[in-house]
Amino acid sequence: MCIGFGNNETPWTNTAFLDLIGRSSCALKSLQFLYVFESDDDVLECIEQIPSLECVRILVLSWQDRVVTDHLLGFLTVAEDDDGLSASYALPNMKKLTLEGTVSCSEEALSAMIRSRWELTNTSGRVARLEEVTLRVNGFVLSDPFLGLEDCIQEGLLLRLDDDCDPTEVDSSLSAEDSDSSSGSSN
């Protein structure tokens, strides 16, 4: 399912969408949110109600919309409680995540969320492994071309890093130097 912004006469509301989901009792597997959220709280409200999602795509239009934040990524991070058991696991079925447009998060929070969903421990099968992450973000310059996830990539995580000029798929056989030279960008 793809949800995109309408016109000014029919603005997006989470309430109407969540009411529809509740009435239909459907188990959505894939959902694309295109330009509909203005804050991370809007995203959280939706994804809390749709735990069946396996594939999530969020496209953010404006720098003013603080949608993909450390707060959102923290919510998506699989966390362990004091006993070493997984205490938090939003979107337990998510296998594919695509973030596009503008983001307001740190590289560290993004990397931690991805790693937590790759290196699953103590989830007793309650959380699916994140298999694919695609980032097509504007103005998000990575200090590490692999987000510090080289080991996950070598184990099979598919990490796609795209920008407007040069899409690059991070291949586990590449070194950081190879990635820098293949992207054609200078830092």
C-alpha positions in Angstrom: 0.0 0.0 0.0 1.3 3.5 -0.8 0.0 6.5 1.1 0.9 9.9 -0.4 0.0 13.5 0.3 -3.2 14.8 -1.3 -4.1 18.4 -1.9 -4.6 21.1 0.6 -8.4 20.4 0.6 -7.9 16.9 1.9 -5.0 17.0 4.3 -3.5 13.7 5.7 -4.6 12.6 9.1 -3.3 9.6 11.0 -6.7 9.2 12.6 -8.5 8.6 9.4 -5.9 6.1 8.2 -5.7 4.2 11.4 -9.5 4.0 11.6 -9.5 2.5 8.2 -6.8 -0.1 9.2 -8.8 -0.9 12.4 -12.1 -1.4 10.6 -10.6 -3.6 7.9 -8.6 -5.8 10.3 -6.0 -6.2 7.6 -2.5 -7.3 8.1 -0.5 -5.0 5.9 2.9 -6.3 4.8 4.2 -3.3 2.8 3.6 0.4 3.3 5.0 3.5 1.7 4.5 6.8 3.3 5.2 9.6 0.8 5.3 13.1 2.1 2.6 12.5 4.7 4.3 13.0 8.0 5.4 16.2 9.7 7.0 14.7 12.8 8.4 11.5 14.2 5.4 11.2 16.5 3.2 10.9 13.4 5.3 7.9 12.2 5.3 6.3 15.6 1.5 6.6 15.9 1.1 4.7 12.6 3.8 2.0 13.0 2.7 1.1 16.5 -0.7 0.2 15.1 0.6 -1.9 12.2 3.1 -4.5 13.6 2.6 -6.8 10.6 4.7 -4.5 8.3 7.6 -6.3 6.6 8.6 -3.5 4.2 8.5 0.2 5.1 9.4 3.2 2.9 9.3 6.7 4.3 9.9 9.7 2.0 10.2 13.1 3.6 9.7 16.2 1.6 11.0 19.1 3.7 13.9 19.9 6.0 11.2 21.4 8.3 9.5 18.1 8.8 11.4 16.3 11.6 10.3 12.7 10.7 13.4 10.5 10.6 15.0 11.4 14.0 17.1 9.7 16.6 13.8 9.3 18.6 12.2 7.4 15.8 15.3 5.2 15.2 15.5 4.6 19.0 11.9 3.3 18.9 12.9 1.0 16.0 16.0 -0.3 17.7 15.7 -3.7 19.3 16.6 -3.1 22.9 17.5 -5.5 25.7 16.3 -5.1 29.3 18.5 -5.5 32.4 18.2 -9.2 32.2 19.6 -9.4 28.7 16.2 -10.2 27.2 14.7 -8.2 24.3 12.3 -5.7 25.9 11.4 -3.5 22.9 10.7 -4.5 19.4 8.5 -2.3 17.3 7.7 -3.6 13.8 8.8 -7.1 14.7 8.3 -8.3 11.1 10.3 -5.5 9.3 12.8 -7.0 6.8 13.2 -4.0 4.5 13.5 -0.3 5.3 13.8 2.6 2.8 14.4 6.1 3.9 14.3 8.9 1.3 14.5 12.6 1.2 15.6 14.5 4.3 16.6 13.0 7.6 17.2 14.6 11.0 19.0 11.8 12.6 22.6 11.0 13.6 24.7 8.4 11.8 25.2 6.7 15.1 21.5 6.2 15.8 20.9 4.9 12.3 23.8 2.5 12.5 22.7 1.3 16.0 19.1 0.6 14.8 20.3 -1.3 11.8 22.8 -3.4 13.8 20.2 -4.2 16.5 17.9 -5.6 13.8 20.7 -7.6 12.2 22.3 -9.0 15.3 19.2 -10.4 17.0 19.8 -11.9 20.4 17.3 -13.0 23.0 14.2 -12.3 20.7 13.1 -16.0 20.6 12.0 -15.5 17.0 9.8 -12.6 17.9 11.7 -10.2 15.7 12.6 -10.8 12.0 16.1 -9.9 10.8 16.4 -6.7 8.8 17.7 -7.9 5.5 17.8 -4.7 3.4 18.2 -1.0 4.0 18.1 1.6 1.3 19.1 5.2 2.1 18.4 7.9 -0.5 18.8 11.0 1.6 19.7 14.6 0.8 22.6 16.2 2.5 23.4 13.2 4.8 27.2 12.9 4.5 28.5 9.7 6.1 31.8 9.8 8.0 32.0 6.0 7.4 30.8 4.7 4.0 29.5 1.5 5.6 28.0 3.1 8.7 30.3 0.9 10.8 28.3 -2.1 9.5 31.0 -3.9 7.5 30.7 -7.1 9.5 26.9 -7.1 9.0 27.4 -6.5 5.2 29.8 -9.3 4.9 27.3 -11.6 6.7 24.6 -10.7 4.1 23.0 -7.4 5.0 22.1 -5.5 1.8 22.9 -1.8 2.4 22.1 0.5 -0.5 23.4 4.1 -0.3 22.0 6.3 -3.0 22.1 10.1 -3.6 20.7 12.2 -6.4 23.9 12.0 -8.4 25.4 8.5 -7.9 23.6 5.5 -6.7 26.0 3.1 -5.0 25.2 -0.3 -3.7 27.5 -1.2 -0.8 29.0 -4.5 -1.7 30.6 -6.6 1.0 33.7 -7.2 -1.2 34.5 -3.5 -1.3 36.8 -1.8 1.1 36.1 1.8 2.3 38.7 3.1 -0.2 37.0 1.3 -3.1 33.7 2.8 -2.1 35.1 6.3 -1.9 36.7 6.0 -5.4 33.6 4.4 -7.0 31.3 7.1 -5.7 33.3 9.8 -7.4 32.7 12.1 -4.5 35.3 14.0 -2.6 35.0 14.9 1.0 
